[in-house]
Structure formats: structure tokens, C-alpha cells
């Protein structure tokens, strides 16, 4: 009788441990790495204090799904601009434009990806760009030249605004 009790205890303990390990594995799969994208601002002004030094965006890969992938992106442009609106879009790009806040109203500059997760960006295209001109800021998500593992172009799946800030989803096949 003691042997059966010990077997039941061992089997029960094994089941609990297996469920814990599978739970850890599931949590690792559910929370993909969030990328921090830094766009460096290159000012045309002699006094660069009229422009921000950088603008930060985040990319959140969606959980794995068979046959495709998608990544959600966002940025807090309301720190530097107001009245942000989506002004143009197609399958491969989106443009948002806002009015620069008084601190930055005289900024004349462009910005492009300089770092990803704190490391120098070594990508082959600059799919996030900004222009600061005539009191306005334009953010462009342009996936031209970006492709998935099957050599199909990346496409914009969703685009819009959330609390006055640009949000988007792009994706492709895997």
C-alpha cells in the first residue's frame, strides 16, 4: 500500500512540475520582445535647441500565428505636436502630420532611425522618417523595400490614431 502511495505522490508531483514548465514556456511565447526605435533629429537650424534631439517609437511583435506575422507600432508624438492627423496612406505607407508645439515651432529638420534597443541601426532601409518644416511635423511609415522571408513586400495592416498618437500594424508571411 505504501508503494502505491509513493507512486501516486511521484505521478502527482510530475504532473504539477510539467504544468509549471509548460506555463513558463507559454508565458515566454506570449510576451514577445518590444523594440525601442530611436529616430535621431538632424536639425538645419544653427541653434539646435529649437528641435528635439530624438523621437522614440515602439514596435510590439504580435504572438506567433502560423503562416504570417504582424507587428504593432506606436509613438508619442503628442509630446512635440498637437492636432495630429493621418493625411495619406496606401498598402505600403502611412503619413501623419501635426502642428509643432511652441517649443519646436521653428524646428527645420529631418529624422531617421538611428538606434534599435540602444544599438546602432544597421537596417537596409529607413522605414520610419520624420520631417519638421513650416511649424509642422510629418511622420512617415514607409515599408517600400522591406520584405518578408518569402520575398513578398511588407504591408500596412492597420493605421490610425490612439489618444492623438500614431498607431499602426504591419506584417507579412513567414
C-alpha positions, 0 to 999 in steps of 0.5 A: 500500500505504501508503494502505491502511495509513493507512486501516486505522490511521484505521478502527482508531483510530475504532473504539477512540475510539467504544468509549471514548465509548460506555463513558463514556456507559454508565458515566454511565447506570449510576451514577445520582445518590444523594440525601442526605435530611436529616430535621431533629429538632424536639425538645419537650424544653427541653434539646435535647441529649437528641435528635439534631439530624438523621437522614440517609437515602439514596435510590439511583435504580435504572438506567433500565428502560423503562416504570417506575422504582424507587428504593432507600432506606436509613438508619442508624438503628442509630446512635440505636436498637437492636432495630429492627423493621418493625411495619406496612406496606401498598402505600403505607407502611412503619413501623419502630420501635426502642428509643432508645439511652441517649443519646436515651432521653428524646428527645420529638420529631418529624422531617421532611425538611428538606434534599435534597443540602444544599438546602432541601426544597421537596417537596409532601409529607413522605414520610419522618417520624420520631417519638421518644416513650416511649424509642422511635423510629418511622420512617415511609415514607409515599408517600400523595400522591406520584405518578408522571408518569402520575398513578398513586400511588407504591408500596412495592416492597420493605421490610425490614431490612439489618444492623438498618437500614431498607431499602426500594424504591419506584417507579412508571411513567414 
